[in-house]
């Protein structure tokens, strides 16, 4: 008979008449013992005549009424914590910052949100933080009031502020604000009640970059490397346009060519613009009036600009404010302009730069195709299994080898957004939004710091009285190559391709 009863002795305990069915796996019997004793099946040792019972087969002589010996201890029941757990939604801002290791916020000193938001977005650039850490005071700097208004004073003050933000949850940026007011008295204007007036955050951004531009030196990978750029800001934030100017009223007049440097791109907003990319293209093709040397009078010129150098960090300003002379204010354009988390600048570049970007872009596409193929092959596997099978990767350089601080693919990922809420640049409220990791973002509303997700960031495109994107900071998209692939490239060995991959490539060529 496959079904009968046995007795089980476990320490001082004796369990009688436990039903056994040898048609079932022994694991089911062990589950019965677990229900009686609390000893997990994997911790059980069931003995009969010195033989240890297996999980998958009845490998011992067992009869009706036999006595089995059970060895094993049950896990202790966890003790109730002395301090009750607190859920995130029940935490105050201080507790939330500690639990999630949120970065430091900046106290609003009276309409200084424009400065706070600007500083938080600038601080998102890792290389800038590192350059400020290495910056040392120049003994040849000016003294007195002129010294406090100098680029050196602003740079040192930002260095000290960023270092303080690494050590504290909330900072009151009094010293930095004082230096800013001395250097730029227009930011120190007060209203009728004596409080500071609201200022334009993009103006603050531009002025701070100009100050850093004068003091932070360009970087190089080695002592032997020559430096192409005059400053760190030009190196990591600066791009170059190749500009062509053609007179539309004189076909025979020679086309003039020149170069222009930029620290940010402008996204113009008009009735037909719905997306950031189309707003940027409008900036690249303009018509203007200037003196024609061949006609001897003012004439209409077509100005075409294409990017010949992409910086690692691309700043995009949405031209949301238009001056209205009658009201004497910079009125805000509330129109919804969509932007993306990932941005491709390839179409905005010169053919020469596009050719230089192609090799790295090809590697990005190869990795993307490999990911799609891996997902198709593992469509019946769980997410955990797919994650376990992911190959180890190593990050690739995002700069051209001969141009530190550049972007070698044209691919960018959004890493900071500076928004404005209100109807004019001289009123309302500014907030900084910074990517912390993957899809996790941090909202810096002065000293109120809170986590948000990517969906919340995409809602900042405008269209109403909610926060509207004003300045976007795009960082380089990092290519992660599998370790094996990276090793093969370093050694010059060709990569092996299986039949499926070769077929896929042929199909794409067709």
PyMOL commands that set and color helices and strands:
alter all, ss='L'
color gray80, all
select helices_A, chain A and resi 26-37+41-43+88-90+93-100+113-123+126-134+144-148+151-165+174-183+185-188+201-215+232-237+276-284+346-348+351-377+383-389+454-461+483-491+499-509
alter helices_A, ss='H'
color red, helices_A
select strands_A, chain A and resi 3-10+13-21+45-48+51-52+67-71+105-106+170-171+239-247+256-262+265-267+285-292+297-309+314-318+321-324+329-332+342-344+393-395+411-421+429-437+440-445+448-453+468-476+480-482
alter strands_A, ss='S'
color yellow, strands_A
deselect
rebuild
show_as cartoon
